[in-house]
């Protein structure tokens, strides 16, 4: 029987699930690391071993085989079109809407103003670094890189928040910002890439670009309110846990799909839908029995997708560029990302009253601004070429540092703030 494409895809998924289970077991049993961080660390270690084999035994061609296997898995499309809707929905289900509304000004300013500021600070800084190192990348494309690395990743952030014991208010602000700035960054990325790749047939006026931004973001909010309301009414009208779990799945997937079809922000729409289902939906439309089933189901979906996502992040090491100038730029990008993050937080927090914030807010928000699969997916969505290769290397360095170093030390940073 011939081994067709569908069988190849199934083999790839089977291999991915096996590696997630095996690496997750090793991480829990021996390394005692959080699951997502452990998966990244182990897959990084395996990737380094594969690269070492390329040097020691080039005749085996193992690294190239591994790279070919990675190209078979459409990481960017799988995340941006498939998994992202479920990951964002699962994250939004856990956010306290009443606390989020109390801090809506802070979250709104951080998710929009903070991302815009970080985009231009990081993008401008990388343009200076690239030019200093003799890497010819235009300023507009560096702004695209800023949009790629300006958002904090909700998957990485929420996973860490579960174990560090911050106050409910601080956790809500960090989780809320990470959920919404994800959608905002995708909008900025789309607009910035259109400007960078423009051949003169695109309206580049400030009015048009600002209008596009608010059309996509605002349209996502409206769509989320509509689909969240429909899901709420459907959930309230029955009491059958299997059907209600299916309704929540449909709400996440259909909302994202309609957002893509209407060319508005699917990520923002899914977050709004998840907030409605996870708050008034849980309290007013679900029995305790149904609520338990929905919680268990979405926890499982969240953990499975997280495992696959962070495993693939570790293996993307095999795809990066090892050009010396690009590697230097990638190393310099790590402190630049932290500086841009810190500076981007000051204006939004100042507008809502910096002195009213909890002690150590700036420090925790800066160090807790983890980057993850969203950034990797966006950089892989760039057209093939030297710019994409350089950006992937820079993005990978920042993402891995934030997940491994910041993720493992955030609890210590939070503890030092509480003791101060």
ROFI-231540 format. One line per field, with one value per residue (C-alpha): residue in three letters; x, y, z. Coordinates in Angstrom, 3 decimals. Layout:
N
residu [ALA / ...]
X [X / ...]
Y [Y / ...]
Z [Z / ...]
% end
This chain:
420
residu [UNK / UNK / UNK / UNK / UNK / UNK / UNK / UNK / UNK / UNK / UNK / UNK / UNK / UNK / UNK / UNK / UNK / UNK / UNK / UNK / UNK / UNK / UNK / UNK / UNK / UNK / UNK / UNK / UNK / UNK / UNK / UNK / UNK / UNK / UNK / UNK / UNK / UNK / UNK / UNK / UNK / UNK / UNK / UNK / UNK / UNK / UNK / UNK / UNK / UNK / UNK / UNK / UNK / UNK / UNK / UNK / UNK / UNK / UNK / UNK / UNK / UNK / UNK / UNK / UNK / UNK / UNK / UNK / UNK / UNK / UNK / UNK / UNK / UNK / UNK / UNK / UNK / UNK / UNK / UNK / UNK / UNK / UNK / UNK / UNK / UNK / UNK / UNK / UNK / UNK / UNK / UNK / UNK / UNK / UNK / UNK / UNK / UNK / UNK / UNK / UNK / UNK / UNK / UNK / UNK / UNK / UNK / UNK / UNK / UNK / UNK / UNK / UNK / UNK / UNK / UNK / UNK / UNK / UNK / UNK / UNK / UNK / UNK / UNK / UNK / UNK / UNK / UNK / UNK / UNK / UNK / UNK / UNK / UNK / UNK / UNK / UNK / UNK / UNK / UNK / UNK / UNK / UNK / UNK / UNK / UNK / UNK / UNK / UNK / UNK / UNK / UNK / UNK / UNK / UNK / UNK / UNK / UNK / UNK / UNK / UNK / UNK / UNK / UNK / UNK / UNK / UNK / UNK / UNK / UNK / UNK / UNK / UNK / UNK / UNK / UNK / UNK / UNK / UNK / UNK / UNK / UNK / UNK / UNK / UNK / UNK / UNK / UNK / UNK / UNK / UNK / UNK / UNK / UNK / UNK / UNK / UNK / UNK / UNK / UNK / UNK / UNK / UNK / UNK / UNK / UNK / UNK / UNK / UNK / UNK / UNK / UNK / UNK / UNK / UNK / UNK / UNK / UNK / UNK / UNK / UNK / UNK / UNK / UNK / UNK / UNK / UNK / UNK / UNK / UNK / UNK / UNK / UNK / UNK / UNK / UNK / UNK / UNK / UNK / UNK / UNK / UNK / UNK / UNK / UNK / UNK / UNK / UNK / UNK / UNK / UNK / UNK / UNK / UNK / UNK / UNK / UNK / UNK / UNK / UNK / UNK / UNK / UNK / UNK / UNK / UNK / UNK / UNK / UNK / UNK / UNK / UNK / UNK / UNK / UNK / UNK / UNK / UNK / UNK / UNK / UNK / UNK / UNK / UNK / UNK / UNK / UNK / UNK / UNK / UNK / UNK / UNK / UNK / UNK / UNK / UNK / UNK / UNK / UNK / UNK / UNK / UNK / UNK / UNK / UNK / UNK / UNK / UNK / UNK / UNK / UNK / UNK / UNK / UNK / UNK / UNK / UNK / UNK / UNK / UNK / UNK / UNK / UNK / UNK / UNK / UNK / UNK / UNK / UNK / UNK / UNK / UNK / UNK / UNK / UNK / UNK / UNK / UNK / UNK / UNK / UNK / UNK / UNK / UNK / UNK / UNK / UNK / UNK / UNK / UNK / UNK / UNK / UNK / UNK / UNK / UNK / UNK / UNK / UNK / UNK / UNK / UNK / UNK / UNK / UNK / UNK / UNK / UNK / UNK / UNK / UNK / UNK / UNK / UNK / UNK / UNK / UNK / UNK / UNK / UNK / UNK / UNK / UNK / UNK / UNK / UNK / UNK / UNK / UNK / UNK / UNK / UNK / UNK / UNK / UNK / UNK / UNK / UNK / UNK / UNK / UNK / UNK / UNK / UNK / UNK / UNK / UNK / UNK / UNK / UNK / UNK / UNK / UNK / UNK / UNK / UNK / UNK / UNK / UNK / UNK]
X [0.000 / 1.570 / 2.496 / 0.478 / 0.510 / -2.251 / -0.299 / 2.802 / 0.897 / -0.440 / 3.088 / 4.274 / 1.486 / 2.168 / 5.875 / 5.018 / 2.710 / 5.343 / 8.024 / 5.665 / 4.896 / 8.515 / 10.011 / 7.197 / 7.947 / 11.669 / 10.975 / 8.573 / 10.440 / 14.031 / 14.322 / 11.389 / 10.717 / 7.347 / 6.073 / 6.314 / 9.769 / 10.992 / 9.851 / 11.734 / 14.898 / 14.887 / 14.063 / 16.828 / 19.254 / 18.215 / 18.558 / 22.096 / 22.964 / 21.679 / 23.797 / 26.834 / 26.237 / 26.367 / 29.914 / 31.086 / 29.371 / 28.305 / 27.881 / 24.865 / 22.843 / 20.761 / 20.450 / 19.160 / 16.641 / 15.457 / 15.153 / 13.179 / 10.849 / 10.320 / 9.420 / 6.680 / 5.028 / 3.549 / 4.304 / 3.069 / -0.162 / -0.872 / -0.594 / -1.998 / -4.928 / -5.566 / -4.208 / -4.271 / -8.059 / -8.190 / -5.200 / -6.581 / -10.061 / -8.687 / -6.626 / -9.577 / -11.769 / -9.517 / -9.487 / -11.703 / -13.843 / -14.923 / -11.290 / -10.387 / -13.102 / -11.825 / -8.399 / -9.610 / -7.780 / -4.452 / -4.962 / -6.202 / -3.283 / -0.727 / -2.206 / -2.397 / -0.084 / 2.544 / 2.687 / 2.942 / 5.738 / 7.627 / 7.266 / 8.989 / 11.579 / 12.673 / 12.351 / 14.344 / 16.996 / 17.384 / 17.709 / 20.664 / 22.192 / 21.786 / 23.264 / 26.197 / 26.937 / 26.629 / 23.403 / 21.308 / 17.750 / 15.440 / 13.849 / 10.323 / 11.208 / 12.758 / 9.395 / 7.883 / 10.392 / 9.302 / 5.694 / 6.788 / 8.523 / 6.411 / 3.600 / 3.835 / 2.653 / -0.485 / 0.416 / 3.812 / 2.621 / -0.466 / 1.476 / 3.980 / 1.273 / -0.282 / 2.693 / 4.124 / 1.323 / 0.873 / -2.078 / -5.336 / -5.077 / -1.523 / -2.272 / -5.348 / -3.396 / -0.575 / -2.941 / -5.355 / -2.564 / -0.989 / -4.322 / -5.236 / -1.791 / -1.478 / -4.355 / -3.134 / 0.342 / -1.069 / -2.933 / 0.214 / 2.275 / -0.172 / -0.200 / 3.583 / 4.345 / 2.016 / 3.913 / 7.351 / 6.440 / 4.554 / 5.394 / 3.557 / 0.005 / -0.936 / -2.366 / 0.326 / -1.295 / -1.477 / -5.279 / -5.578 / -3.189 / -4.854 / -8.266 / -7.172 / -5.875 / -9.129 / -11.233 / -9.495 / -9.243 / -12.699 / -14.245 / -12.726 / -14.313 / -17.741 / -17.507 / -16.470 / -19.428 / -21.813 / -20.465 / -19.977 / -23.602 / -24.844 / -22.792 / -24.117 / -27.751 / -27.127 / -25.415 / -28.195 / -30.930 / -29.730 / -28.056 / -26.043 / -22.301 / -21.227 / -23.277 / -22.166 / -18.492 / -19.081 / -20.689 / -17.603 / -15.362 / -17.512 / -17.516 / -13.710 / -13.196 / -16.057 / -15.249 / -11.649 / -12.687 / -15.261 / -12.678 / -10.283 / -13.071 / -14.112 / -10.426 / -10.756 / -8.835 / -9.700 / -7.461 / -9.202 / -12.617 / -11.774 / -10.538 / -13.787 / -15.833 / -13.816 / -14.299 / -18.069 / -18.252 / -15.813 / -17.537 / -21.295 / -21.403 / -20.019 / -22.132 / -25.471 / -25.548 / -23.860 / -24.723 / -21.933 / -21.756 / -21.339 / -18.873 / -16.604 / -16.643 / -15.928 / -13.061 / -11.466 / -11.858 / -10.289 / -7.514 / -6.630 / -6.791 / -4.633 / -1.985 / -1.813 / -1.476 / 1.026 / 3.152 / 3.243 / 3.857 / 6.797 / 8.313 / 8.337 / 9.834 / 12.820 / 13.297 / 13.182 / 16.838 / 17.629 / 16.170 / 17.977 / 20.789 / 24.307 / 25.782 / 28.177 / 26.722 / 23.194 / 24.187 / 25.682 / 22.493 / 20.441 / 22.465 / 22.127 / 18.401 / 17.888 / 18.747 / 17.168 / 13.856 / 13.912 / 14.759 / 12.024 / 9.556 / 10.471 / 10.280 / 7.020 / 5.327 / 6.099 / 3.748 / 0.651 / 1.170 / 1.846 / -1.473 / -3.423 / -1.309 / 2.051 / 1.936 / -1.399 / 0.179 / 1.406 / 5.078 / 7.326 / 4.732 / 7.230 / 9.765 / 7.266 / 5.607 / 9.007 / 10.447 / 7.069 / 6.759 / 7.477 / 7.551 / 6.511 / 4.899 / 3.041 / 6.311 / 7.787 / 4.629 / 4.649 / 8.297 / 7.723 / 4.821 / 7.293 / 8.125 / 11.233 / 14.502 / 17.499 / 15.330 / 13.232 / 16.355 / 17.868 / 14.590 / 14.042 / 17.442 / 16.774 / 13.253 / 14.437 / 17.103 / 14.619 / 11.894 / 14.149 / 15.728 / 12.320 / 10.856 / 13.844 / 15.607 / 12.743 / 10.229 / 12.409 / 13.351 / 10.046 / 8.971 / 12.176 / 11.636 / 8.055 / 9.209 / 11.846 / 9.192 / 6.868 / 9.687 / 10.782]
Y [0.000 / 3.371 / 5.834 / 8.910 / 12.504 / 11.969 / 9.067 / 11.270 / 13.943 / 11.352 / 9.993 / 13.528 / 14.116 / 10.721 / 11.576 / 14.967 / 13.401 / 10.781 / 13.438 / 15.587 / 12.623 / 11.438 / 14.887 / 15.803 / 12.648 / 13.446 / 17.055 / 16.099 / 13.023 / 14.226 / 17.961 / 19.093 / 21.973 / 23.475 / 21.434 / 24.088 / 25.287 / 21.715 / 20.865 / 23.842 / 22.965 / 19.305 / 19.988 / 22.619 / 20.050 / 17.523 / 20.181 / 20.986 / 17.284 / 17.099 / 20.121 / 18.505 / 15.386 / 17.575 / 18.578 / 15.171 / 12.902 / 14.924 / 11.778 / 10.741 / 13.778 / 13.651 / 17.465 / 17.882 / 15.098 / 16.860 / 20.168 / 18.473 / 17.047 / 20.523 / 21.935 / 19.313 / 20.779 / 24.195 / 25.755 / 29.239 / 28.116 / 25.521 / 28.133 / 31.235 / 29.493 / 26.525 / 26.307 / 30.034 / 30.196 / 27.413 / 28.675 / 32.203 / 30.927 / 28.640 / 31.504 / 33.905 / 31.369 / 31.676 / 35.505 / 37.191 / 39.558 / 41.690 / 42.263 / 42.880 / 45.552 / 47.230 / 47.486 / 47.984 / 51.306 / 49.770 / 46.693 / 48.759 / 51.193 / 48.411 / 46.267 / 49.094 / 51.925 / 49.631 / 47.445 / 50.444 / 52.014 / 48.712 / 48.093 / 51.340 / 51.224 / 47.675 / 48.078 / 51.319 / 49.825 / 46.758 / 48.999 / 50.731 / 47.383 / 45.846 / 48.903 / 49.008 / 45.355 / 45.851 / 43.860 / 45.721 / 45.686 / 48.662 / 50.641 / 49.621 / 45.931 / 46.499 / 47.915 / 44.606 / 42.866 / 45.211 / 44.121 / 40.466 / 40.832 / 43.527 / 41.279 / 39.103 / 35.572 / 34.547 / 30.854 / 31.375 / 34.085 / 32.289 / 29.053 / 30.900 / 32.864 / 29.606 / 28.928 / 32.248 / 33.418 / 37.061 / 39.103 / 38.652 / 42.196 / 41.803 / 38.413 / 39.841 / 42.776 / 40.545 / 37.902 / 40.478 / 42.442 / 39.316 / 38.136 / 41.450 / 42.637 / 39.406 / 40.420 / 44.018 / 42.894 / 40.711 / 43.768 / 45.942 / 43.181 / 42.917 / 46.677 / 47.068 / 44.189 / 45.713 / 49.011 / 47.327 / 45.240 / 48.065 / 48.761 / 52.082 / 50.775 / 50.899 / 53.918 / 54.712 / 57.815 / 58.037 / 58.354 / 55.136 / 53.158 / 54.327 / 53.605 / 50.089 / 49.472 / 50.490 / 48.712 / 45.396 / 45.753 / 47.274 / 44.783 / 41.966 / 43.289 / 43.584 / 40.109 / 38.636 / 40.254 / 38.833 / 35.273 / 35.287 / 36.381 / 33.651 / 31.034 / 32.303 / 31.987 / 28.494 / 27.344 / 28.728 / 26.969 / 23.402 / 21.302 / 18.599 / 18.635 / 17.022 / 19.410 / 22.396 / 21.475 / 21.271 / 24.727 / 26.199 / 24.537 / 25.897 / 29.350 / 29.465 / 28.041 / 29.817 / 33.194 / 32.990 / 31.745 / 34.521 / 37.069 / 35.861 / 35.926 / 39.478 / 40.570 / 41.745 / 40.599 / 36.971 / 36.812 / 39.766 / 38.354 / 34.959 / 36.591 / 38.564 / 35.427 / 33.470 / 36.173 / 36.036 / 32.245 / 32.024 / 34.569 / 35.196 / 31.914 / 29.911 / 31.697 / 32.015 / 29.527 / 26.369 / 23.993 / 22.983 / 19.599 / 21.172 / 23.733 / 20.951 / 19.182 / 22.411 / 23.262 / 19.804 / 19.742 / 23.161 / 22.499 / 19.349 / 21.128 / 23.941 / 21.545 / 19.415 / 22.405 / 24.069 / 20.932 / 20.676 / 24.399 / 24.638 / 21.408 / 22.882 / 26.147 / 24.201 / 22.376 / 25.597 / 26.011 / 23.833 / 26.462 / 29.617 / 31.425 / 31.053 / 34.062 / 35.806 / 39.310 / 37.982 / 36.008 / 39.151 / 41.065 / 38.276 / 38.463 / 42.262 / 41.909 / 40.201 / 43.212 / 45.541 / 43.659 / 44.035 / 47.750 / 48.350 / 46.448 / 48.488 / 51.852 / 50.944 / 50.317 / 53.705 / 55.971 / 53.688 / 53.181 / 56.901 / 57.733 / 55.548 / 56.653 / 54.986 / 55.605 / 53.793 / 50.560 / 47.817 / 47.995 / 46.375 / 46.568 / 47.792 / 45.130 / 42.262 / 43.423 / 43.818 / 40.475 / 38.767 / 39.941 / 36.509 / 35.927 / 32.638 / 30.855 / 33.897 / 35.661 / 32.545 / 32.029 / 35.649 / 35.545 / 32.276 / 33.959 / 36.348 / 35.715 / 33.590 / 35.488 / 36.805 / 39.163 / 36.240 / 34.233 / 37.106 / 37.877 / 34.220 / 34.119 / 37.334 / 36.247 / 32.823 / 34.254 / 36.585 / 33.920 / 31.220 / 33.645 / 34.860 / 31.369 / 29.701 / 32.479 / 34.864 / 32.049 / 30.205 / 33.319 / 35.221 / 33.547 / 34.753 / 38.280 / 38.291 / 37.020 / 39.754 / 42.365 / 41.016 / 41.084 / 44.624]
Z [0.000 / -1.013 / 1.709 / 0.627 / 1.915 / 4.506 / 6.020 / 6.133 / 8.028 / 10.470 / 10.989 / 11.749 / 14.267 / 15.862 / 16.161 / 17.657 / 20.259 / 21.118 / 21.623 / 23.716 / 25.960 / 26.196 / 26.780 / 29.183 / 31.195 / 31.335 / 32.321 / 35.118 / 36.378 / 36.266 / 35.525 / 37.701 / 35.322 / 34.324 / 31.388 / 28.673 / 29.738 / 30.108 / 26.578 / 25.150 / 27.108 / 26.073 / 22.414 / 22.394 / 23.770 / 21.119 / 18.398 / 19.600 / 19.494 / 15.921 / 14.970 / 16.644 / 14.548 / 11.429 / 12.388 / 13.621 / 11.074 / 8.024 / 5.957 / 8.039 / 6.876 / 10.078 / 10.460 / 6.900 / 7.444 / 10.606 / 8.725 / 5.956 / 8.597 / 10.074 / 6.661 / 6.373 / 9.466 / 8.592 / 11.994 / 11.117 / 9.472 / 12.155 / 14.898 / 13.230 / 11.516 / 13.790 / 17.313 / 18.099 / 18.260 / 20.862 / 22.863 / 23.131 / 23.974 / 26.694 / 28.139 / 28.126 / 29.970 / 33.037 / 33.240 / 35.841 / 33.750 / 36.706 / 37.705 / 34.059 / 33.774 / 36.952 / 35.299 / 31.721 / 31.356 / 32.304 / 30.112 / 27.156 / 27.275 / 27.711 / 24.931 / 22.386 / 23.467 / 24.939 / 21.824 / 19.495 / 21.547 / 21.866 / 18.122 / 17.184 / 19.985 / 19.215 / 15.446 / 15.454 / 17.716 / 15.504 / 12.422 / 14.094 / 15.089 / 11.624 / 9.937 / 12.372 / 11.621 / 7.879 / 7.442 / 4.813 / 6.182 / 5.686 / 8.516 / 7.455 / 7.635 / 11.078 / 12.170 / 11.021 / 13.315 / 16.098 / 15.572 / 15.686 / 19.060 / 20.730 / 22.036 / 25.101 / 24.465 / 26.401 / 26.322 / 27.941 / 30.342 / 31.679 / 32.170 / 34.387 / 36.242 / 37.435 / 39.710 / 40.948 / 43.252 / 42.228 / 43.452 / 41.552 / 40.202 / 38.929 / 37.390 / 35.648 / 34.209 / 32.910 / 31.492 / 30.040 / 28.400 / 26.919 / 25.494 / 23.873 / 22.781 / 20.860 / 18.590 / 18.431 / 17.363 / 14.570 / 13.252 / 13.443 / 11.796 / 8.895 / 8.317 / 8.747 / 6.380 / 3.790 / 4.065 / 3.919 / 0.881 / -0.853 / -4.489 / -4.609 / -5.038 / -1.339 / 0.486 / 3.064 / 4.527 / 8.328 / 8.158 / 6.164 / 8.375 / 11.606 / 10.097 / 9.143 / 12.648 / 14.336 / 11.702 / 12.369 / 16.155 / 16.629 / 14.240 / 16.279 / 19.476 / 17.831 / 16.315 / 19.669 / 21.410 / 18.792 / 18.760 / 22.538 / 22.972 / 20.636 / 22.475 / 25.835 / 24.688 / 23.291 / 26.497 / 28.682 / 26.724 / 27.421 / 30.126 / 28.376 / 28.898 / 25.601 / 23.485 / 25.557 / 25.191 / 21.430 / 21.531 / 23.186 / 20.562 / 17.758 / 19.339 / 19.313 / 15.824 / 14.043 / 15.604 / 14.377 / 10.923 / 10.470 / 11.606 / 8.897 / 6.311 / 7.228 / 7.419 / 11.001 / 14.072 / 14.737 / 17.846 / 19.518 / 18.591 / 20.135 / 23.357 / 23.738 / 23.061 / 25.621 / 28.256 / 27.763 / 27.868 / 30.788 / 33.001 / 32.541 / 30.613 / 33.552 / 36.165 / 34.379 / 31.490 / 32.847 / 35.649 / 38.032 / 36.291 / 32.845 / 34.188 / 35.457 / 32.082 / 30.182 / 32.540 / 32.263 / 28.473 / 27.867 / 30.374 / 28.432 / 25.057 / 26.444 / 27.787 / 24.618 / 22.283 / 24.622 / 24.630 / 20.843 / 20.413 / 22.809 / 21.513 / 18.002 / 19.289 / 20.580 / 17.289 / 15.245 / 16.298 / 13.266 / 10.918 / 12.071 / 10.250 / 11.686 / 9.850 / 12.324 / 11.936 / 12.316 / 15.423 / 16.990 / 16.163 / 17.773 / 20.999 / 21.117 / 20.495 / 23.871 / 26.085 / 23.517 / 23.811 / 27.607 / 27.377 / 24.788 / 26.959 / 30.066 / 28.298 / 26.538 / 29.900 / 31.437 / 29.376 / 29.690 / 33.426 / 33.902 / 32.235 / 34.672 / 37.643 / 38.156 / 41.903 / 42.142 / 40.877 / 43.190 / 44.218 / 41.635 / 38.853 / 36.267 / 37.201 / 37.111 / 33.883 / 32.226 / 33.305 / 32.886 / 29.281 / 27.839 / 24.096 / 22.553 / 19.648 / 18.335 / 17.542 / 15.914 / 13.842 / 12.653 / 11.595 / 9.732 / 7.908 / 6.227 / 2.560 / 1.973 / 1.668 / 3.617 / 5.700 / 6.908 / 7.794 / 9.795 / 11.554 / 12.467 / 14.175 / 16.114 / 17.020 / 18.130 / 20.447 / 22.154 / 22.449 / 23.904 / 26.381 / 27.546 / 27.954 / 29.594 / 31.522 / 32.305 / 32.732 / 35.241 / 37.244 / 37.247 / 40.483 / 42.136 / 40.813 / 42.106 / 45.508 / 45.768 / 44.989 / 47.681 / 50.264 / 49.362]
% end
